[in-house]
Amino acid sequence: MHGSAVAQYLAKLPNGKHEITNVGAITGGLPEIPAGSYVVFLNQPYRQNVLALFEPQVYPDRTTANGEAERPYDVAGWTLPMSMGVNTQLLTNLTEPANERKLTLIKSENDVRKDFGLPLWTSDKSPIVNPVKPGIRVAIYQNSRNGNMDEGWTRYVFDAFNVPFKSANETVLNDTDPSANFDAIILPSEQTRANPDSDAPTQSENARGISDKGYANLAKFVEGGGTLICFDGSCAAVIRQMKLPLRNVLAGVRSSDFYCPGSILRINVDTANPLARAMSKDTDAYFINSSAFETTDNKVQVVARYGKDDVLRSGWLRGEDRIKDKIALAEVGMGKGRIVLFAFRPQHRGQTWGTFPFIWNAINLSSR
């Protein structure tokens, strides 16, 4: 909603404490609304849409005749406040009389940006401040032979945050030394083996994706001090090619035993790790048929694990015990550099603002 529509349905509370009654917690259990909180009214034409976006989804555990999970059309959970790291509550009554509430109607995005001390929109140019340190050269891998939606969303997030980057296709990675041009390379979520349908990749000119030589170049890039950042589906090939001490415990597991088709899960974060700067100890992450790692090597730095209990926050999770306390985000040192492996998608569809800081931290640690 924009302009006058926002003014009708979004308001900010004044200073002071505002007790509430009949509260159903969505992403928090606060006993009162903090001063300056925003209120979204439901007496509006978009009431059901607001509820769909703010409330947790409880997806039914559906099974096909052969015992496998019945796949949904798309995803099973999409609660935006959870994905964006925002605490929200459902309230049915404010104790103050209506004539004493003194709500401030929100008329534009700049009203909110002023509250947070953020740069204002003054033209068509985005006022979002680049979160990456100046001078760090970033590449996003782009498979030129096969379209990849996750790569597109990654570029979208970087563009939205005004982060400079260059696209690097398989020719760049397979045939050149990336160390000369980049400090950090991101592999979006996809199967990046030269032949993803075979355990034995080929080196032919028609091979798709990153070749064995390309992975060898990436290994040299890391050993020389570079940072390789892997999202979800790109981790498997990197683990295999570079012989990293990690294993995906969900590999080969049937959907009758484990299934999570696009849902929000709780992860426990080691906030002392530099990769977790500005993150909360308990954070929500987006899992879409993703991974969960384990390791027997203490050289692996575990940045985050899936929750030890109550892992599911919104959507559908079958086989929770298989993922409890498993590694969700890890860092592996190699030579002078590091490999950062996300078992989930920290930039899923450009919506998961709550886990974007992991990405910026990983890049900012890559300056040589």
C-alpha positions as CSV (number, residue, x, y, z in Angstrom):
1,M,0.0,0.0,0.0
2,H,1.2,3.5,-0.7
3,G,0.1,7.1,-0.1
4,S,-3.4,7.6,1.3
5,A,-4.0,3.9,1.6
6,V,-1.2,3.7,4.1
7,A,-2.5,6.7,6.0
8,Q,-5.8,4.9,6.5
9,Y,-4.5,1.6,7.9
10,L,-1.1,2.2,9.4
11,A,-0.3,4.3,12.5
12,K,2.3,4.8,15.1
13,L,1.7,4.9,18.9
14,P,3.1,7.9,20.9
15,N,5.6,7.7,23.7
16,G,4.7,5.8,26.8
17,K,3.6,2.2,27.6
18,H,0.5,0.8,26.0
19,E,-1.0,-2.3,27.7
20,I,-3.0,-4.6,25.6
21,T,-5.5,-7.3,26.3
22,N,-6.5,-10.5,24.5
23,V,-3.2,-10.9,22.8
24,G,-2.2,-13.8,20.5
25,A,1.5,-13.8,20.0
26,I,2.8,-14.1,16.5
27,T,6.5,-13.7,16.7
28,G,6.9,-12.5,20.2
29,G,5.2,-12.6,23.6
30,L,5.6,-9.0,24.8
31,P,3.3,-8.0,27.7
32,E,2.9,-4.5,26.3
33,I,3.4,-2.6,23.1
34,P,6.7,-0.5,23.2
35,A,6.5,3.2,22.6
36,G,6.7,4.1,18.9
37,S,5.4,0.8,17.7
38,Y,3.4,0.6,14.5
39,V,-0.2,-0.6,14.3
40,V,-1.7,-2.2,11.2
41,F,-5.5,-1.9,11.3
42,L,-7.6,-4.8,10.1
43,N,-10.8,-2.9,9.4
44,Q,-9.8,-2.5,5.7
45,P,-10.4,-4.2,2.4
46,Y,-7.0,-6.0,2.6
47,R,-7.7,-7.6,6.0
48,Q,-7.3,-11.2,4.8
49,N,-4.1,-10.4,2.9
50,V,-2.6,-8.8,6.0
51,L,-3.5,-11.8,8.1
52,A,-2.0,-14.1,5.5
53,L,1.2,-12.2,5.5
54,F,1.5,-11.8,9.3
55,E,0.2,-15.0,10.8
56,P,2.1,-18.3,10.9
57,Q,1.0,-20.9,8.4
58,V,0.0,-24.3,9.7
59,Y,0.3,-26.6,6.7
60,P,-1.4,-30.0,6.8
61,D,0.8,-33.1,6.8
62,R,-0.5,-34.7,3.6
63,T,0.6,-38.0,2.3
64,T,0.2,-39.7,-1.1
65,A,-0.9,-43.3,-1.6
66,N,2.7,-44.5,-1.7
67,G,3.6,-42.9,1.6
68,E,5.5,-39.9,0.2
69,A,4.8,-36.3,1.1
70,E,2.1,-34.6,-1.1
71,R,4.0,-31.7,-2.6
72,P,2.3,-28.3,-2.4
73,Y,1.9,-26.0,-5.4
74,D,4.6,-23.7,-4.1
75,V,5.8,-23.1,-0.5
76,A,4.2,-23.9,2.8
77,G,5.1,-21.0,5.0
78,W,5.6,-17.3,4.2
79,T,5.1,-15.3,7.3
80,L,6.9,-12.0,6.5
81,P,7.6,-10.7,10.0
82,M,9.5,-13.9,10.7
83,S,11.5,-13.7,7.5
84,M,12.3,-10.0,8.0
85,G,13.3,-10.3,11.7
86,V,10.4,-8.1,12.9
87,N,8.5,-8.8,16.2
88,T,4.7,-8.6,15.8
89,Q,1.7,-9.3,18.0
90,L,-2.0,-9.7,17.4
91,L,-4.0,-7.5,19.6
92,T,-7.7,-7.0,20.0
93,N,-7.9,-4.0,22.3
94,L,-6.0,-1.0,23.5
95,T,-6.7,0.0,27.1
96,E,-6.5,3.7,26.4
97,P,-9.7,5.4,25.3
98,A,-9.8,6.1,21.6
99,N,-9.6,9.9,22.2
100,E,-6.4,9.5,24.2
101,R,-4.4,7.3,21.9
102,K,-3.0,10.1,19.7
103,L,-2.0,7.8,16.9
104,T,0.2,9.3,14.2
105,L,-0.9,8.2,10.8
106,I,1.9,7.0,8.5
107,K,1.6,8.6,5.1
108,S,4.8,7.5,3.3
109,E,7.9,5.3,3.6
110,N,9.9,8.4,4.6
111,D,7.8,8.7,7.8
112,V,9.2,5.4,8.9
113,R,12.7,6.1,7.7
114,K,12.8,9.3,9.8
115,D,11.9,7.2,12.9
116,F,14.9,4.9,12.3
117,G,17.3,7.7,11.3
118,L,17.7,6.4,7.8
119,P,18.4,8.4,4.7
120,L,15.2,9.6,3.0
121,W,13.9,9.2,-0.5
122,T,14.5,12.5,-2.2
123,S,14.6,11.2,-5.8
124,D,14.2,8.0,-7.8
125,K,17.7,6.9,-6.5
126,S,17.5,4.4,-3.7
127,P,18.6,5.9,-0.3
128,I,19.6,2.5,1.1
129,V,23.2,2.6,2.3
130,N,25.6,-0.1,0.9
131,P,26.4,-2.4,3.8
132,V,29.6,-3.7,2.2
133,K,32.9,-2.1,2.9
134,P,34.4,0.0,0.0
135,G,36.9,-1.8,-2.2
136,I,35.7,-5.4,-1.8
137,R,35.3,-6.9,-5.2
138,V,32.2,-9.2,-5.3
139,A,31.2,-11.7,-8.0
140,I,27.9,-13.6,-8.3
141,Y,28.1,-16.8,-10.3
142,Q,25.8,-16.9,-13.2
143,N,25.2,-20.0,-15.2
144,S,25.0,-18.7,-18.8
145,R,23.7,-22.0,-20.2
146,N,20.9,-22.6,-17.7
147,G,18.7,-20.0,-16.1
148,N,18.7,-19.9,-12.3
149,M,16.0,-18.2,-10.4
150,D,18.0,-18.0,-7.1
151,E,20.8,-16.2,-8.9
152,G,18.3,-13.7,-10.1
153,W,17.0,-13.1,-6.6
154,T,20.6,-12.7,-5.4
155,R,21.3,-10.0,-7.9
156,Y,18.0,-8.4,-7.0
157,V,19.0,-8.2,-3.3
158,F,22.4,-6.8,-4.2
159,D,20.8,-4.2,-6.4
160,A,18.3,-3.3,-3.7
161,F,21.1,-2.7,-1.2
162,N,23.3,-0.8,-3.7
163,V,26.1,-3.4,-3.4
164,P,28.4,-3.4,-6.4
165,F,29.1,-6.8,-8.0
166,K,30.0,-8.4,-11.2
167,S,28.4,-11.5,-12.8
168,A,30.9,-14.3,-13.4
169,N,29.8,-17.1,-15.7
170,E,31.3,-20.6,-15.9
171,T,33.9,-19.4,-18.5
172,V,35.3,-16.9,-16.0
173,L,35.6,-19.5,-13.3
174,N,36.7,-22.4,-15.4
175,D,39.3,-20.7,-17.6
176,T,40.7,-17.9,-15.4
177,D,42.1,-17.2,-12.0
178,P,39.3,-15.4,-10.1
179,S,41.8,-14.2,-7.5
180,A,43.0,-11.5,-9.9
181,N,39.5,-9.9,-10.1
182,F,37.5,-10.8,-6.9
183,D,37.7,-10.9,-3.2
184,A,34.4,-12.7,-2.6
185,I,32.5,-15.1,-4.9
186,I,28.9,-16.1,-4.3
187,L,27.5,-19.4,-5.6
188,P,23.7,-19.1,-5.6
189,S,21.6,-22.1,-4.8
190,E,21.8,-24.6,-7.7
191,Q,23.6,-27.7,-8.7
192,T,26.8,-26.3,-10.2
193,R,28.6,-29.5,-11.2
194,A,29.7,-29.8,-14.8
195,N,27.2,-32.6,-15.3
196,P,24.7,-32.4,-12.5
197,D,23.0,-35.7,-13.5
198,S,26.2,-37.7,-13.0
199,D,28.6,-38.5,-10.1
200,A,31.5,-38.3,-12.7
201,P,31.6,-34.8,-14.2
202,T,33.0,-34.4,-17.7
203,Q,35.3,-31.7,-19.1
204,S,33.6,-31.5,-22.5
205,E,32.8,-28.1,-24.1
206,N,29.1,-28.9,-23.8
207,A,29.3,-29.6,-20.1
208,R,27.0,-27.4,-18.0
209,G,28.2,-25.3,-15.1
210,I,31.4,-25.2,-13.2
211,S,34.0,-27.9,-14.3
212,D,36.6,-29.7,-12.2
213,K,39.1,-27.1,-13.4
214,G,36.7,-24.4,-12.3
215,Y,36.5,-25.9,-8.8
216,A,40.3,-26.2,-8.7
217,N,40.4,-22.4,-9.6
218,L,38.0,-21.7,-6.8
219,A,40.1,-23.7,-4.3
220,K,43.2,-21.7,-5.3
221,F,41.1,-18.5,-4.9
222,V,40.2,-19.5,-1.3
223,E,43.7,-20.7,-0.4
224,G,45.0,-17.3,-1.6
225,G,42.7,-15.4,0.8
226,G,39.4,-15.3,-1.0
227,T,36.0,-15.9,0.4
228,L,33.7,-18.4,-1.3
229,I,30.0,-18.1,-0.2
230,C,27.7,-21.0,-1.0
231,F,23.9,-20.8,-0.8
232,D,21.9,-24.0,-0.2
233,G,22.0,-26.2,-3.3
234,S,25.5,-25.1,-4.3
235,C,27.1,-26.5,-1.1
236,A,27.0,-30.2,-2.1
237,A,29.3,-29.8,-5.1
238,V,31.8,-27.6,-3.1
239,I,31.8,-30.1,-0.2
240,R,32.5,-32.9,-2.6
241,Q,35.0,-31.2,-4.9
242,M,37.0,-29.6,-2.1
243,K,36.7,-32.6,0.3
244,L,35.3,-30.5,3.1
245,P,34.6,-32.2,6.4
246,L,30.8,-31.8,6.2
247,R,28.0,-34.1,5.4
248,N,24.4,-33.3,4.5
249,V,22.3,-35.6,6.8
250,L,19.3,-35.1,4.6
251,A,20.9,-36.4,1.4
252,G,18.9,-39.3,0.0
253,V,16.2,-39.2,2.7
254,R,12.7,-39.9,1.3
255,S,10.0,-37.4,1.7
256,S,8.1,-40.0,3.8
257,D,10.8,-39.5,6.5
258,F,11.7,-35.8,6.1
259,Y,10.0,-33.0,4.1
260,C,10.1,-29.2,4.4
261,P,8.9,-27.6,1.1
262,G,9.5,-23.9,1.8
263,S,9.0,-23.1,5.4
264,I,10.4,-20.9,8.2
265,L,12.6,-22.7,10.7
266,R,14.2,-21.5,13.9
267,I,18.0,-21.4,14.1
268,N,20.3,-20.9,17.1
269,V,23.1,-18.5,16.3
270,D,26.5,-18.2,17.9
271,T,26.5,-14.4,18.2
272,A,30.2,-14.3,19.2
273,N,31.1,-15.4,15.6
274,P,32.0,-12.4,13.4
275,L,29.7,-13.9,10.7
276,A,26.8,-13.3,13.1
277,R,27.5,-9.7,13.9
278,A,24.2,-7.8,14.7
279,M,22.2,-11.1,14.6
280,S,19.9,-12.4,17.3
281,K,20.6,-15.6,19.2
282,D,17.3,-17.0,18.0
283,T,16.8,-16.2,14.3
284,D,14.3,-17.4,11.7
285,A,15.7,-18.8,8.4
286,Y,14.0,-19.9,5.2
287,F,14.3,-23.6,4.4
288,I,13.1,-24.9,1.0
289,N,14.0,-28.5,0.5
290,S,17.4,-27.4,1.8
291,S,20.2,-29.1,3.8
292,A,21.4,-29.8,7.3
293,F,25.1,-30.5,8.0
294,E,27.1,-32.5,10.5
295,T,30.9,-32.7,11.0
296,T,33.4,-34.6,13.1
297,D,36.2,-32.0,12.5
298,N,36.6,-29.3,15.1
299,K,38.2,-27.0,12.5
300,V,34.7,-26.3,11.2
301,Q,33.3,-23.1,12.7
302,V,29.6,-23.6,13.4
303,V,27.9,-20.3,13.1
304,A,24.3,-21.5,13.5
305,R,22.4,-24.7,14.1
306,Y,18.7,-25.6,13.6
307,G,16.8,-25.4,16.9
308,K,17.0,-28.1,19.5
309,D,13.2,-28.1,19.8
310,D,10.2,-26.4,18.2
311,V,12.1,-26.0,15.0
312,L,9.1,-25.2,12.8
313,R,8.0,-21.6,12.9
314,S,5.6,-21.4,9.9
315,G,4.7,-23.9,7.2
316,W,5.3,-27.7,7.1
317,L,8.1,-29.8,8.6
318,R,7.9,-33.6,8.6
319,G,10.7,-35.5,10.4
320,E,11.8,-32.7,12.8
321,D,14.2,-35.0,14.7
322,R,16.4,-35.4,11.6
323,I,17.2,-31.7,11.6
324,K,17.3,-30.8,15.3
325,D,20.6,-29.2,16.4
326,K,22.2,-29.9,13.0
327,I,24.4,-27.3,11.3
328,A,22.6,-24.6,9.4
329,L,25.6,-22.2,8.7
330,A,29.3,-23.2,8.8
331,E,32.6,-21.6,8.0
332,V,35.6,-23.7,6.9
333,G,39.1,-22.2,6.7
334,M,41.3,-23.2,3.8
335,G,44.7,-21.7,3.4
336,K,44.4,-17.9,3.9
337,G,40.7,-17.8,3.0
338,R,37.4,-19.3,4.0
339,I,34.4,-21.0,2.6
340,V,31.0,-20.0,4.1
341,L,28.3,-22.6,3.6
342,F,24.6,-21.8,4.1
343,A,22.4,-24.9,4.4
344,F,19.4,-22.6,3.7
345,R,18.8,-19.7,1.5
346,P,19.6,-16.4,3.3
347,Q,18.2,-14.2,0.5
348,H,15.2,-16.3,-0.5
349,R,13.1,-14.4,-3.0
350,G,14.4,-11.1,-1.7
351,Q,12.2,-11.4,1.4
352,T,14.4,-12.8,4.1
353,W,15.8,-9.5,5.4
354,G,16.3,-11.1,8.8
355,T,19.2,-13.2,7.4
356,F,20.7,-10.7,5.0
357,P,23.3,-9.6,7.6
358,F,24.9,-13.0,7.4
359,I,25.7,-12.3,3.7
360,W,27.1,-8.8,4.3
361,N,29.2,-10.0,7.3
362,A,30.7,-12.8,5.2
363,I,31.6,-10.4,2.4
364,N,33.0,-7.8,4.8
365,L,35.3,-10.4,6.3
366,S,36.8,-11.1,2.9
367,S,39.0,-8.0,2.5
368,R,42.5,-9.2,2.0
